[in-house]
Amino acid sequence: MTRLPFLALALVFVSGAPALALAQPDSEDSGDETAGGRAESPASDSVAKSRDSGKQSRRRKNKVVGHAVPDSQLRTTPLPLPSGHVQLFGLASKEEADLEIFNDDGSFDVDELHQADHMLRCKRTDTEKPIDPRLIVILSYVYDHFQKRLEVVSGFRNQRKQTSFHFKGSASDIRIEGVPPKKIVQFASTLDTGGMGIGLYPRAHFVHIDVRPLPSYRWIDNARPNPNSPDKRPPRGWKRKKLQS
């Protein structure tokens, strides 16, 4: 990504055509099935139902529920510029940065953006990638609102799955100490004029925020936190760190 010090006003997000729902909650299978078509005793039938109920409960807990955001739910008034100030703390690196991303004329401070690249680098391989400035602007809005540093769970990911917005350098997973993730989602949603992805991860206690092509998207992922899951593996030839958070 080539970076030039252009006016931040050019980053105002524009909504597009009406968005259609892209995903619905998975339906749960109903009814009992006997093995080999044999009749089951009431006791066996009760055990089978209990097992089925447990499986369904686990599926519900791990289920991802998402939907595209219709235009009627997007912000329609222009956003004022944020302060440009944002404090980041890397949970994996234990590094902290106090950024001022704007120059006095409203253009980006390129050196500060490079610092943001470093703070949002891949925590598995320590590689850096230019982060989309629009994402840093959103993080500045979030910081302005809560006035607390943003704890970075994940930024850029040097991974095999190249369709991820983390791989593209346009996504971050964050926490804010003392602020429930739902409140972060609620505020971030007020910033969306089109082209944002916002995901709530209740069991992992973080919020995903990204910038993307239309439509905007929302989801809740109830999976258990797994920082070493296979879909986050680095490309072949890269050594991978074992992570604890």
Secondary structure as UniProt FT lines:
FT   HELIX           8..11
FT   HELIX           35..37
FT   HELIX           42..62
FT   STRAND          64..68
FT   HELIX           71..73
FT   STRAND          85..90
FT   TURN            91..93
FT   STRAND          96..100
FT   TURN            104..105
FT   STRAND          107..108
FT   HELIX           110..119
FT   TURN            123..125
FT   HELIX           133..146
FT   STRAND          150..154
FT   TURN            162..163
FT   TURN            165..169
FT   STRAND          171..175
FT   TURN            177..178
FT   HELIX           181..189
FT   TURN            190..191
FT   STRAND          196..201
FT   TURN            202..205
FT   STRAND          206..211
FT   STRAND          217..221
FT   TURN            227..228
FT   HELIX           230..232
FT   TURN            236..237
//
